[in-house]
Amino acid sequence: MGRKAKLKKERKSHPQTVNHCGNSSDQFVQHLERQGYSLKKPKMAPDMPEKKIDPQV
């Protein structure tokens, strides 16, 4: 039996159950907040200066 056939047999014998519940989005937000990020006040990158600075030689 080949490698792909074994994998296919395992997939058929153990079907995966997918849980799509509303709490996953809340858990995602809570996880981000624990890491120090906030969705209400996102940290933006500073604006790039419009004038071009010539290097000093």
N, C-alpha and C positions, 0 to 999 in steps of 0.2 A: 504494500500500500504506500502510495507516494505521500509526500509532505502535505500537498494541497488537499488530498483526499482525507487525510487525518484531521486537518483543520476544519474541513467542511463537516465531517462527522461530529466533531466536538461542538460546532455551532448548532447543529440540528438537535443534538442530545441535551444541550444546556441553553435553552432560549433565554435571552436577556430581557429583563423587564425594565422598561423606561418609565421613570416617574417624572411627570411634568406637573409640578404643583406650584401654586402661587408663592409659596414661601421661598422659592429659590432666588427670586429677585430681591427679596428682603434680606436674605442671607448674603447675597452678593454685595449689597450696599453696606451691610454691617461689617463684612470682611474688609472692604475698602476703607471704611472709617477706622477700623482697628489698625490698619497699616499707615494711617495718617492722612489719607486723602478725603476730600469732601466734594460731593456732587453739587452742593449749593454754592460753594465758592471755589471754582476751579482755579488752579495756579496756571497763569498764562505765561508764555515765554515773553521776554522783553522785546520791544519793537527794535527793528534794525535801524541804525542811523541812516538818514537819506544822503548825507554828504559823504563823499569818498575821501578817506584820509590817505595821503601819500606817505609811504614809508620814508623815514629819515636815514640817509646813508652816511 
